Amino acid sequence: MIPFGWGIFGWIGKYVVSPLFNFLDGYSLNYGLIILLMAALIKLVLSPLTFTSYKSMAKMRVLKPEIDELNEKFKDADPAKKQQETMALYQKAGVNPLGGCIPQLLSLPILIAMFRFFPVSIELRQQGFLWADDLSSYDSILSLPFEIPFYGAHVSLFTLLMAISTFLYTKFNNSMTPTSGNSMMQQQMMIIQYLMPFMLLVWFNNYSSGLSYYYFISNVLTFGQQWIIKEFVIDENAIRAKIDETKAKGGSQSRFAKKMNDMLEANKEAGNRRARRSK
């Protein structure tokens, strides 16, 4: 009995990951090929979310010059005022600033379900692929003459490839994602993003090579998906024209934008009340 975990992670592991693995296993394929096909099929199913995410990032890139102008105009103003003007711009353009994040968050439970599945999958035990002798254990390609704390005394190649691909994908994704300003929070998020591949390198070095292989293939496929969308699907000139058309019609306020505006108005009103009471 595989411990799939709790909540949505356990549900995905039990009713999505395990049945898909068993279905492909029925064709008597090499387990390395099965893992590759699993990654490809899951990416195919999630491709609409990937497209939505990238399209949202493209909209934000198109709006970046206007957002930079707002940041410069209100750099010494009340942050709430700047946020309100920024949200007004998003509303006029019909853009959801979180549109690029939500699809990625929705794919996170699948990655966690894989994390629970591969290390305890009995079928992977003693099953080799390429240089890995056992996909349920780590794939050591180099033994070190000393032990590194938290890392171990060996180098797992699939884990190394996974960490490198994560770093390159992070770099590519950040080049595609517009940033405005240079706030402390943005700097901290950037540092965390670039530290993550090194943390994964240490964390996964002693884990199932099948898991690291899956994450590596998933990174490569995601990179390929986004490159194809960027080069052959998304037309930023058409997005610019659509945004201008939406602005001309007065904008389309999403539920997110409405909630943010309501919160900003409530905070502004609360600040005004405090100011009146202090007089």
Backbone as CSV, one residue per row, in Angstrom:
resi,resn,N_x,N_y,N_z,CA_x,CA_y,CA_z,C_x,C_y,C_z
1,MET,0.845,-1.189,0.000,0.000,0.000,0.000,0.884,1.244,0.000
2,ILE,0.767,2.060,-1.028,1.589,3.259,-1.136,1.003,4.366,-0.262
3,PRO,1.811,5.000,0.611,1.319,6.130,1.412,1.241,7.379,0.542
4,PHE,0.085,7.625,-0.047,-0.049,8.731,-0.990,-0.051,10.102,-0.322
5,GLY,-0.213,10.149,0.990,-0.278,11.440,1.658,-1.713,11.842,1.925
6,TRP,-1.887,13.088,2.305,-3.204,13.561,2.729,-3.745,14.606,1.752
7,GLY,-5.029,14.871,1.898,-5.667,15.940,1.132,-5.601,15.736,-0.366
8,ILE,-5.491,16.842,-1.069,-5.490,16.808,-2.530,-4.265,16.072,-3.076
9,PHE,-3.142,16.097,-2.324,-1.938,15.402,-2.786,-2.162,13.891,-2.806
10,GLY,-2.793,13.381,-1.753,-3.107,11.958,-1.710,-4.115,11.569,-2.768
11,TRP,-5.097,12.440,-3.002,-6.128,12.164,-4.012,-5.504,12.077,-5.404
12,ILE,-4.620,13.032,-5.729,-3.964,13.020,-7.045,-3.063,11.801,-7.186
13,GLY,-2.339,11.465,-6.112,-1.469,10.295,-6.166,-2.239,9.010,-6.385
14,LYS,-3.376,8.886,-5.694,-4.152,7.648,-5.743,-4.960,7.511,-7.022
15,TYR,-5.540,8.618,-7.499,-6.475,8.527,-8.621,-5.925,9.063,-9.949
16,VAL,-4.732,9.639,-9.939,-4.141,10.139,-11.187,-2.776,9.495,-11.442
17,VAL,-1.840,9.711,-10.508,-0.465,9.249,-10.724,-0.381,7.728,-10.783
18,SER,-0.920,7.052,-9.772,-0.827,5.592,-9.717,-1.545,4.909,-10.889
19,PRO,-2.801,5.292,-11.231,-3.452,4.663,-12.389,-2.702,4.905,-13.701
20,LEU,-2.157,6.117,-13.872,-1.408,6.407,-15.096,-0.145,5.549,-15.172
21,PHE,0.545,5.425,-14.048,1.750,4.590,-13.994,1.408,3.131,-14.306
22,ASN,0.347,2.622,-13.692,-0.053,1.224,-13.912,-0.499,0.986,-15.354
23,PHE,-1.175,1.974,-15.940,-1.618,1.856,-17.332,-0.419,1.723,-18.267
24,LEU,0.577,2.587,-18.102,1.765,2.531,-18.952,2.599,1.286,-18.665
25,ASP,2.590,0.856,-17.400,3.334,-0.347,-17.022,2.765,-1.583,-17.717
26,GLY,1.487,-1.532,-18.080,0.852,-2.656,-18.756,1.410,-2.930,-20.139
27,TYR,2.152,-1.968,-20.707,2.744,-2.150,-22.036,4.162,-2.715,-21.964
28,SER,4.597,-3.082,-20.755,5.916,-3.712,-20.539,7.059,-2.857,-21.081
29,LEU,6.967,-1.553,-20.858,8.020,-0.639,-21.284,9.085,-0.523,-20.203
30,ASN,10.262,-0.031,-20.603,11.283,0.282,-19.616,10.750,1.377,-18.695
31,TYR,11.071,1.292,-17.405,10.497,2.240,-16.452,10.993,3.669,-16.679
32,GLY,12.179,3.810,-17.240,12.633,5.151,-17.595,11.756,5.760,-18.670
33,LEU,11.354,4.947,-19.648,10.462,5.416,-20.704,9.068,5.695,-20.145
34,ILE,8.624,4.875,-19.195,7.319,5.102,-18.562,7.299,6.455,-17.858
35,ILE,8.365,6.773,-17.131,8.440,8.058,-16.427,8.433,9.212,-17.426
36,LEU,9.158,9.054,-18.534,9.172,10.093,-19.572,7.775,10.306,-20.143
37,LEU,7.071,9.205,-20.442,5.714,9.316,-20.991,4.754,9.932,-19.985
38,MET,4.925,9.600,-18.698,4.085,10.212,-17.666,4.266,11.724,-17.655
39,ALA,5.524,12.165,-17.700,5.806,13.602,-17.699,5.205,14.276,-18.927
40,ALA,5.343,13.625,-20.096,4.830,14.208,-21.335,3.303,14.288,-21.328
41,LEU,2.634,13.224,-20.872,1.167,13.217,-20.843,0.624,14.251,-19.864
42,ILE,1.255,14.360,-18.697,0.798,15.339,-17.708,1.017,16.757,-18.229
43,LYS,2.149,17.000,-18.888,2.388,18.315,-19.479,1.360,18.627,-20.560
44,LEU,0.975,17.614,-21.324,-0.024,17.805,-22.369,-1.367,18.201,-21.762
45,VAL,-1.753,17.517,-20.684,-3.023,17.829,-20.013,-2.993,19.236,-19.420
46,LEU,-1.827,19.633,-18.898,-1.706,20.941,-18.247,-1.366,22.062,-19.231
47,SER,-1.222,21.737,-20.513,-0.813,22.749,-21.488,-1.756,23.955,-21.562
48,PRO,-3.085,23.791,-21.394,-3.930,24.993,-21.366,-3.560,25.944,-20.229
49,LEU,-3.191,25.385,-19.065,-2.763,26.226,-17.947,-1.443,26.917,-18.271
50,THR,-0.536,26.189,-18.929,0.740,26.784,-19.325,0.518,27.936,-20.289
51,PHE,-0.388,27.747,-21.245,-0.690,28.809,-22.209,-1.293,30.017,-21.505
52,THR,-2.229,29.774,-20.585,-2.855,30.871,-19.839,-1.820,31.646,-19.041
53,SER,-0.913,30.920,-18.396,0.137,31.548,-17.596,1.043,32.409,-18.466
54,TYR,1.468,31.861,-19.597,2.387,32.605,-20.450,1.693,33.809,-21.082
55,LYS,0.435,33.661,-21.454,-0.298,34.782,-22.038,-0.429,35.915,-21.030
56,SER,-0.665,35.565,-19.763,-0.760,36.576,-18.716,0.576,37.297,-18.537
57,MET,1.685,36.532,-18.576,3.006,37.154,-18.463,3.276,38.070,-19.653
58,ALA,2.809,37.675,-20.838,2.991,38.506,-22.026,2.231,39.823,-21.881
59,LYS,1.029,39.768,-21.320,0.255,40.992,-21.079,0.991,41.916,-20.117
60,MET,1.579,41.322,-19.070,2.313,42.126,-18.102,3.553,42.753,-18.746
61,ARG,4.209,42.043,-19.654,5.363,42.612,-20.360,4.942,43.799,-21.212
62,VAL,3.797,43.680,-21.874,3.301,44.770,-22.713,2.984,45.999,-21.865
63,LEU,2.475,45.773,-20.657,2.098,46.881,-19.774,3.273,47.455,-18.986
64,LYS,4.420,46.804,-19.010,5.538,47.203,-18.154,5.931,48.672,-18.308
65,PRO,6.046,49.238,-19.530,6.409,50.657,-19.624,5.435,51.568,-18.875
66,GLU,4.141,51.266,-18.944,3.155,52.085,-18.245,3.244,51.896,-16.733
67,ILE,3.531,50.668,-16.301,3.691,50.411,-14.866,4.921,51.138,-14.341
68,ASP,6.000,51.142,-15.129,7.214,51.860,-14.727,6.947,53.357,-14.612
69,GLU,6.132,53.891,-15.515,5.776,55.312,-15.441,5.011,55.613,-14.154
70,LEU,4.086,54.724,-13.788,3.340,54.913,-12.537,4.270,54.855,-11.332
71,ASN,5.193,53.906,-11.332,6.132,53.790,-10.211,6.973,55.047,-10.067
72,GLU,7.383,55.618,-11.206,8.178,56.844,-11.161,7.329,58.031,-10.709
73,LYS,6.099,58.083,-11.182,5.205,59.193,-10.848,4.836,59.203,-9.374
74,PHE,4.632,58.014,-8.798,4.173,57.922,-7.410,5.252,57.365,-6.474
75,LYS,6.535,57.523,-6.844,7.599,56.929,-6.023,7.678,57.546,-4.632
76,ASP,7.262,58.816,-4.494,7.294,59.474,-3.184,5.903,59.604,-2.577
77,ALA,4.918,58.986,-3.213,3.534,59.100,-2.747,3.194,57.970,-1.785
78,ASP,1.981,58.033,-1.251,1.475,56.978,-0.373,1.439,55.659,-1.160
79,PRO,2.030,54.571,-0.616,2.025,53.285,-1.334,0.625,52.822,-1.717
80,ALA,-0.360,53.121,-0.852,-1.736,52.726,-1.163,-2.243,53.449,-2.406
81,LYS,-1.847,54.718,-2.550,-2.252,55.483,-3.722,-1.632,54.894,-4.983
82,LYS,-0.344,54.544,-4.897,0.329,53.944,-6.053,-0.317,52.612,-6.419
83,GLN,-0.642,51.812,-5.395,-1.279,50.521,-5.643,-2.645,50.701,-6.286
84,GLN,-3.370,51.724,-5.836,-4.699,51.986,-6.387,-4.605,52.373,-7.863
85,GLU,-3.637,53.213,-8.199,-3.458,53.622,-9.593,-3.016,52.443,-10.462
86,THR,-2.175,51.585,-9.891,-1.728,50.403,-10.634,-2.892,49.470,-10.918
87,MET,-3.743,49.256,-9.899,-4.907,48.397,-10.091,-5.876,49.003,-11.101
88,ALA,-5.961,50.340,-11.116,-6.819,51.002,-12.099,-6.303,50.751,-13.515
89,LEU,-4.975,50.751,-13.667,-4.383,50.452,-14.973,-4.690,49.019,-15.389
90,TYR,-4.544,48.073,-14.454,-4.868,46.676,-14.758,-6.334,46.540,-15.176
91,GLN,-7.197,47.259,-14.466,-8.632,47.176,-14.759,-8.920,47.701,-16.164
92,LYS,-8.340,48.858,-16.503,-8.569,49.436,-17.824,-8.051,48.522,-18.935
93,ALA,-6.936,47.848,-18.648,-6.333,46.975,-19.659,-6.942,45.581,-19.670
94,GLY,-7.765,45.262,-18.648,-8.356,43.930,-18.566,-7.345,42.852,-18.249
95,VAL,-6.383,43.177,-17.367,-5.293,42.259,-17.029,-5.391,41.850,-15.568
96,ASN,-5.221,40.549,-15.310,-5.143,40.037,-13.944,-3.670,39.823,-13.607
97,PRO,-3.085,40.610,-12.675,-1.648,40.496,-12.383,-1.242,39.155,-11.808
98,LEU,-2.205,38.396,-11.279,-1.895,37.074,-10.733,-2.179,35.949,-11.724
99,GLY,-2.549,36.320,-12.943,-2.908,35.306,-13.932,-1.779,34.355,-14.267
100,GLY,-0.521,34.832,-14.150,0.607,33.971,-14.447,0.992,33.049,-13.310
101,CYS,0.529,33.371,-12.093,0.905,32.574,-10.917,-0.080,31.449,-10.639
102,ILE,-1.361,31.725,-10.829,-2.397,30.767,-10.449,-2.244,29.423,-11.161
103,PRO,-2.035,29.380,-12.502,-1.864,28.068,-13.154,-0.668,27.293,-12.607
104,GLN,0.424,28.005,-12.274,1.589,27.318,-11.723,1.278,26.726,-10.356
105,LEU,0.495,27.451,-9.558,0.111,26.930,-8.246,-0.776,25.695,-8.389
106,LEU,-1.612,25.680,-9.425,-2.499,24.537,-9.634,-1.728,23.276,-10.028
107,SER,-0.553,23.442,-10.643,0.252,22.274,-11.032,1.117,21.767,-9.880
108,LEU,1.244,22.555,-8.810,2.095,22.168,-7.682,1.652,20.870,-7.007
109,PRO,0.342,20.628,-6.798,-0.066,19.361,-6.166,0.402,18.119,-6.922
110,ILE,0.510,18.201,-8.244,0.980,17.048,-9.019,2.444,16.766,-8.713
111,LEU,3.251,17.819,-8.621,4.668,17.640,-8.301,4.844,17.032,-6.916
112,ILE,4.011,17.466,-5.967,4.096,16.915,-4.611,3.625,15.464,-4.595
113,ALA,2.590,15.154,-5.376,2.118,13.765,-5.465,3.215,12.861,-6.026
114,MET,3.970,13.350,-7.007,5.092,12.581,-7.545,6.164,12.373,-6.483
115,PHE,6.381,13.395,-5.675,7.366,13.311,-4.594,7.011,12.197,-3.615
116,ARG,5.723,11.982,-3.405,5.274,10.909,-2.514,5.315,9.543,-3.202
117,PHE,5.107,9.520,-4.510,4.924,8.253,-5.218,6.236,7.531,-5.536
118,PHE,7.177,8.221,-6.161,8.364,7.547,-6.694,9.243,6.867,-5.647
119,PRO,9.552,7.507,-4.520,10.473,6.852,-3.578,9.945,5.545,-2.989
120,VAL,8.613,5.347,-2.980,8.053,4.148,-2.341,7.433,3.185,-3.351
121,SER,7.597,3.474,-4.645,7.026,2.595,-5.668,7.832,1.299,-5.748
122,ILE,7.188,0.188,-5.413,7.871,-1.114,-5.412,8.335,-1.488,-6.817
123,GLU,7.567,-1.114,-7.842,7.898,-1.501,-9.217,9.259,-0.953,-9.665
124,LEU,9.690,0.164,-9.094,10.946,0.776,-9.527,12.178,0.135,-8.895
125,ARG,11.981,-0.690,-7.883,13.125,-1.271,-7.179,13.902,-2.223,-8.091
126,GLN,15.215,-2.011,-8.115,16.145,-2.810,-8.930,15.906,-2.643,-10.432
127,GLN,15.163,-1.603,-10.815,14.924,-1.339,-12.235,15.883,-0.244,-12.701
128,GLY,16.737,-0.567,-13.670,17.732,0.378,-14.142,17.272,1.170,-15.352
129,PHE,17.942,2.306,-15.561,17.690,3.133,-16.743,18.924,4.000,-16.967
130,LEU,19.477,3.913,-18.181,20.713,4.621,-18.498,21.778,4.257,-17.461
131,TRP,22.329,5.229,-16.762,23.386,4.957,-15.781,22.842,4.581,-14.402
132,ALA,21.535,4.753,-14.178,20.940,4.443,-12.872,20.686,2.939,-12.762
133,ASP,21.208,2.325,-11.708,20.999,0.887,-11.488,19.664,0.585,-10.821
134,ASP,19.141,1.574,-10.075,17.907,1.362,-9.312,17.159,2.685,-9.251
135,LEU,16.042,2.794,-9.969,15.288,4.047,-10.037,14.598,4.402,-8.725
136,SER,14.560,3.458,-7.780,13.956,3.762,-6.482,14.986,4.322,-5.506
137,SER,16.267,4.330,-5.920,17.344,4.841,-5.078,18.133,5.886,-5.863
138,TYR,19.143,6.468,-5.230,19.926,7.497,-5.911,20.857,6.876,-6.954
139,ASP,21.228,7.677,-7.956,22.063,7.209,-9.068,23.464,7.807,-8.935
140,SER,24.274,7.211,-8.113,25.619,7.734,-7.865,26.517,7.518,-9.078
141,ILE,27.130,8.595,-9.569,28.104,8.490,-10.667,29.506,8.831,-10.186
142,LEU,29.590,9.346,-8.952,30.892,9.720,-8.412,30.861,9.598,-6.898
143,SER,31.807,8.850,-6.357,31.928,8.729,-4.904,32.981,9.715,-4.414
144,LEU,32.631,10.501,-3.422,33.547,11.501,-2.877,34.393,10.891,-1.762
145,PRO,35.632,11.359,-1.595,36.483,10.829,-0.520,36.121,11.380,0.850
146,PHE,35.089,12.188,0.893,34.635,12.789,2.153,33.126,12.977,2.067
147,GLU,32.495,13.221,3.192,31.043,13.419,3.228,30.725,14.886,3.453
148,ILE,29.856,15.416,2.626,29.400,16.798,2.763,28.122,16.795,3.597
149,PRO,28.077,17.574,4.678,26.874,17.595,5.520,25.614,17.882,4.704
150,PHE,24.574,17.109,4.957,23.257,17.219,4.313,23.268,16.782,2.837
151,TYR,24.444,16.613,2.239,24.534,16.233,0.824,24.920,14.771,0.660
152,GLY,25.930,14.329,1.370,26.366,12.948,1.279,27.774,12.818,0.733
153,ALA,28.153,11.597,0.398,29.505,11.312,-0.093,29.475,10.839,-1.538
154,HIS,28.449,11.229,-2.282,28.349,10.836,-3.688,27.659,11.939,-4.477
155,VAL,27.704,11.833,-5.791,27.027,12.779,-6.686,26.007,12.006,-7.509
156,SER,24.745,12.410,-7.409,23.666,11.789,-8.191,23.455,12.601,-9.466
157,LEU,23.631,11.976,-10.618,23.599,12.716,-11.878,22.205,13.226,-12.226
158,PHE,21.165,12.427,-12.040,19.819,12.912,-12.355,19.464,14.114,-11.478
159,THR,19.898,14.077,-10.222,19.652,15.213,-9.331,20.415,16.438,-9.811
160,LEU,21.647,16.234,-10.254,22.448,17.345,-10.779,21.798,17.940,-12.024
161,LEU,21.326,17.084,-12.931,20.647,17.562,-14.138,19.359,18.295,-13.789
162,MET,18.630,17.770,-12.803,17.398,18.419,-12.369,17.679,19.806,-11.803
163,ALA,18.734,19.939,-10.990,19.077,21.229,-10.394,19.518,22.224,-11.466
164,ILE,20.335,21.762,-12.424,20.792,22.646,-13.505,19.615,23.107,-14.359
165,SER,18.723,22.182,-14.703,17.559,22.545,-15.524,16.629,23.491,-14.772
166,THR,16.515,23.317,-13.447,15.698,24.223,-12.644,16.290,25.625,-12.654
167,PHE,17.613,25.715,-12.526,18.289,27.018,-12.560,18.086,27.699,-13.911
168,LEU,18.294,26.951,-15.004,18.144,27.529,-16.343,16.703,27.943,-16.610
169,TYR,15.749,27.115,-16.145,14.345,27.467,-16.338,13.994,28.724,-15.547
170,THR,14.515,28.832,-14.314,14.274,30.023,-13.497,14.809,31.263,-14.195
171,LYS,16.009,31.147,-14.748,16.622,32.274,-15.464,15.793,32.651,-16.689
172,PHE,15.356,31.646,-17.447,14.537,31.899,-18.633,13.195,32.512,-18.244
173,ASN,12.564,31.967,-17.204,11.258,32.439,-16.783,11.326,33.874,-16.286
174,ASN,12.383,34.212,-15.545,12.534,35.578,-15.047,12.777,36.558,-16.185
175,SER,13.447,36.107,-17.240,13.660,36.984,-18.392,12.354,37.250,-19.136
176,MET,11.395,36.352,-18.991,10.099,36.504,-19.640,9.082,37.223,-18.760
177,THR,9.381,37.321,-17.447,8.436,37.908,-16.506,8.845,39.328,-16.196
178,PRO,7.987,40.318,-16.466,8.353,41.706,-16.200,8.394,41.994,-14.713
179,THR,9.335,42.835,-14.302,9.401,43.298,-12.920,9.400,44.811,-12.933
180,SER,8.767,45.381,-11.935,8.679,46.833,-11.847,9.277,47.276,-10.529
181,GLY,10.147,48.255,-10.596,10.755,48.734,-9.374,11.865,47.799,-8.916
182,ASN,12.367,48.086,-7.727,13.460,47.277,-7.182,13.263,47.152,-5.680
183,SER,12.070,46.731,-5.287,11.731,46.670,-3.874,12.496,45.560,-3.174
184,MET,12.551,45.674,-1.849,13.227,44.668,-1.046,12.567,43.306,-1.219
185,MET,11.236,43.285,-1.319,10.519,42.024,-1.481,10.890,41.354,-2.806
186,GLN,10.987,42.140,-3.875,11.357,41.584,-5.173,12.768,41.011,-5.137
187,GLN,13.674,41.711,-4.466,15.045,41.218,-4.349,15.088,39.912,-3.570
188,GLN,14.316,39.839,-2.485,14.284,38.620,-1.679,13.707,37.452,-2.469
189,MET,12.633,37.707,-3.236,12.035,36.649,-4.047,13.017,36.152,-5.104
190,MET,13.776,37.078,-5.694,14.760,36.699,-6.701,15.847,35.815,-6.089
191,ILE,16.296,36.185,-4.889,17.327,35.395,-4.205,16.807,33.988,-3.913
192,ILE,15.564,33.895,-3.426,14.970,32.587,-3.109,14.866,31.725,-4.363
193,GLN,14.453,32.338,-5.475,14.307,31.586,-6.727,15.632,30.992,-7.187
194,TYR,16.705,31.763,-7.052,18.002,31.266,-7.511,18.685,30.363,-6.490
195,LEU,18.246,30.425,-5.238,18.766,29.497,-4.235,18.088,28.131,-4.327
196,MET,16.861,28.107,-4.832,16.078,26.876,-4.864,16.786,25.723,-5.586
197,PRO,17.403,25.931,-6.771,18.091,24.808,-7.424,19.189,24.195,-6.561
198,PHE,19.913,25.023,-5.820,20.980,24.504,-4.961,20.402,23.744,-3.768
199,MET,19.269,24.222,-3.260,18.600,23.509,-2.177,18.098,22.148,-2.664
200,LEU,17.545,22.115,-3.878,17.072,20.848,-4.451,18.231,19.882,-4.685
201,LEU,19.384,20.427,-5.102,20.563,19.597,-5.332,20.971,18.863,-4.058
202,VAL,20.928,19.571,-2.930,21.290,18.966,-1.644,20.194,18.017,-1.173
203,TRP,18.958,18.454,-1.287,17.827,17.704,-0.747,17.613,16.378,-1.478
204,PHE,17.717,16.397,-2.806,17.362,15.224,-3.610,18.549,14.301,-3.900
205,ASN,19.731,14.644,-3.453,20.903,13.829,-3.773,20.777,12.391,-3.268
206,ASN,20.053,12.201,-2.171,19.885,10.859,-1.606,18.486,10.287,-1.853
207,TYR,17.727,10.956,-2.741,16.364,10.503,-3.024,16.329,9.602,-4.254
208,SER,15.132,9.124,-4.555,14.908,8.263,-5.714,15.374,8.939,-7.005
209,SER,16.199,8.252,-7.777,16.651,8.797,-9.059,15.483,8.925,-10.037
210,GLY,14.467,8.061,-9.877,13.281,8.169,-10.717,12.560,9.485,-10.508
211,LEU,12.535,9.968,-9.262,11.898,11.245,-8.950,12.680,12.400,-9.575
212,SER,14.008,12.405,-9.387,14.836,13.468,-9.971,14.748,13.446,-11.495
213,TYR,14.698,12.246,-12.061,14.563,12.110,-13.516,13.239,12.700,-13.993
214,TYR,12.149,12.424,-13.254,10.844,12.975,-13.624,10.879,14.499,-13.593
215,TYR,11.422,15.079,-12.519,11.485,16.536,-12.407,12.357,17.135,-13.517
216,PHE,13.445,16.448,-13.849,14.324,16.923,-14.927,13.579,16.945,-16.259
217,ILE,12.914,15.838,-16.589,12.145,15.774,-17.834,11.034,16.821,-17.827
218,SER,10.381,16.998,-16.691,9.306,17.982,-16.577,9.829,19.391,-16.844
219,ASN,11.022,19.711,-16.321,11.627,21.024,-16.573,11.925,21.220,-18.052
220,VAL,12.498,20.199,-18.682,12.843,20.289,-20.105,11.586,20.485,-20.951
221,LEU,10.528,19.737,-20.645,9.279,19.861,-21.399,8.634,21.224,-21.187
222,THR,8.682,21.730,-19.956,8.113,23.051,-19.668,8.865,24.133,-20.432
223,PHE,10.184,24.036,-20.414,11.013,24.982,-21.169,10.641,24.944,-22.651
224,GLY,10.519,23.739,-23.206,10.153,23.597,-24.609,8.773,24.159,-24.913
225,GLN,7.811,23.884,-24.016,6.457,24.410,-24.189,6.466,25.932,-24.261
226,GLN,7.145,26.551,-23.305,7.135,28.011,-23.249,7.865,28.613,-24.445
227,TRP,8.930,27.968,-24.905,9.641,28.483,-26.075,8.746,28.424,-27.308
228,ILE,8.024,27.322,-27.486,7.115,27.189,-28.630,6.010,28.239,-28.561
229,ILE,5.433,28.425,-27.363,4.373,29.422,-27.200,4.904,30.818,-27.512
230,LYS,6.100,31.118,-27.026,6.700,32.443,-27.244,6.984,32.693,-28.719
231,GLU,7.547,31.693,-29.395,7.989,31.890,-30.770,6.866,31.763,-31.795
232,PHE,5.875,30.910,-31.529,4.917,30.566,-32.579,3.445,30.819,-32.230
233,VAL,3.141,31.124,-30.973,1.733,31.249,-30.584,1.389,32.667,-30.140
234,ILE,2.157,33.199,-29.197,1.854,34.512,-28.633,2.333,35.623,-29.558
235,ASP,1.448,36.580,-29.844,1.783,37.762,-30.642,1.581,38.987,-29.751
236,GLU,2.688,39.569,-29.274,2.575,40.682,-28.332,1.996,41.931,-28.987
237,ASN,2.157,42.085,-30.295,1.526,43.211,-30.990,0.006,43.074,-30.951
238,ALA,-0.479,41.843,-31.133,-1.925,41.606,-31.050,-2.422,41.827,-29.626
239,ILE,-1.614,41.442,-28.634,-1.990,41.663,-27.233,-2.067,43.155,-26.941
240,ARG,-1.088,43.921,-27.463,-1.097,45.376,-27.285,-2.363,45.978,-27.887
241,ALA,-2.722,45.532,-29.078,-3.925,46.042,-29.734,-5.173,45.695,-28.930
242,LYS,-5.217,44.469,-28.375,-6.366,44.044,-27.573,-6.466,44.862,-26.296
243,ILE,-5.328,45.140,-25.659,-5.327,45.954,-24.441,-5.819,47.361,-24.745
244,ASP,-5.347,47.944,-25.857,-5.790,49.288,-26.243,-7.288,49.305,-26.524
245,GLU,-7.778,48.237,-27.135,-9.217,48.138,-27.411,-10.018,48.057,-26.114
246,THR,-9.511,47.276,-25.154,-10.188,47.152,-23.863,-10.191,48.478,-23.126
247,LYS,-9.057,49.205,-23.183,-8.983,50.520,-22.542,-10.004,51.475,-23.151
248,ALA,-10.119,51.440,-24.485,-11.049,52.332,-25.175,-12.493,52.067,-24.769
249,LYS,-12.787,50.819,-24.401,-14.142,50.460,-23.972,-14.374,50.732,-22.492
250,GLY,-13.340,51.219,-21.811,-13.499,51.520,-20.388,-13.001,50.438,-19.469
251,GLY,-12.396,49.383,-20.017,-11.823,48.322,-19.174,-12.837,47.272,-18.797
252,SER,-12.325,46.165,-18.308,-13.174,45.075,-17.823,-12.635,44.645,-16.471
253,GLN,-13.369,44.918,-15.423,-12.891,44.659,-14.068,-13.120,43.203,-13.683
254,SER,-12.036,42.513,-13.395,-12.130,41.135,-12.928,-12.531,41.111,-11.463
255,ARG,-12.915,39.926,-10.971,-13.255,39.804,-9.557,-12.059,40.120,-8.680
256,PHE,-10.858,39.716,-9.142,-9.649,40.020,-8.379,-9.451,41.527,-8.265
257,ALA,-9.567,42.231,-9.411,-9.374,43.678,-9.398,-10.418,44.363,-8.531
258,LYS,-11.676,43.886,-8.588,-12.731,44.481,-7.771,-12.429,44.318,-6.286
259,LYS,-11.986,43.117,-5.891,-11.659,42.887,-4.484,-10.504,43.767,-4.035
260,MET,-9.472,43.883,-4.889,-8.326,44.719,-4.542,-8.730,46.178,-4.412
261,ASN,-9.561,46.660,-5.337,-10.019,48.043,-5.254,-10.862,48.279,-4.014
262,ASP,-11.729,47.320,-3.688,-12.548,47.444,-2.482,-11.676,47.493,-1.232
263,MET,-10.625,46.643,-1.193,-9.720,46.642,-0.046,-8.966,47.958,0.065
264,LEU,-8.503,48.477,-1.075,-7.775,49.740,-1.059,-8.671,50.888,-0.619
265,GLU,-9.920,50.887,-1.103,-10.861,51.929,-0.696,-11.158,51.840,0.797
266,ALA,-11.320,50.601,1.307,-11.583,50.419,2.735,-10.402,50.895,3.572
267,ASN,-9.182,50.577,3.141,-7.991,51.033,3.865,-7.866,52.550,3.828
268,LYS,-8.193,53.131,2.673,-8.129,54.579,2.550,-9.140,55.249,3.464
269,GLU,-10.355,54.702,3.512,-11.395,55.258,4.377,-11.012,55.119,5.842
270,ALA,-10.439,53.960,6.206,-10.004,53.756,7.591,-8.917,54.749,7.965
271,GLY,-7.994,55.020,7.036,-6.942,55.999,7.293,-7.507,57.393,7.467
272,ASN,-8.513,57.742,6.661,-9.144,59.057,6.796,-9.847,59.196,8.143
273,ARG,-10.503,58.112,8.593,-11.189,58.170,9.891,-10.189,58.355,11.022
274,ARG,-9.067,57.629,10.948,-8.040,57.784,11.990,-7.484,59.199,11.999
275,ALA,-7.302,59.774,10.793,-6.776,61.135,10.706,-7.751,62.135,11.305
276,ARG,-9.073,61.927,11.074,-10.071,62.847,11.630,-10.127,62.751,13.150
277,ARG,-9.994,61.508,13.679,-10.046,61.336,15.134,-8.831,61.939,15.829
278,SER,-7.694,61.954,15.128,-6.475,62.477,15.751,-6.442,63.993,15.799
279,LYS,-7.337,64.633,15.068,-7.375,66.104,15.070,-8.034,66.635,16.339
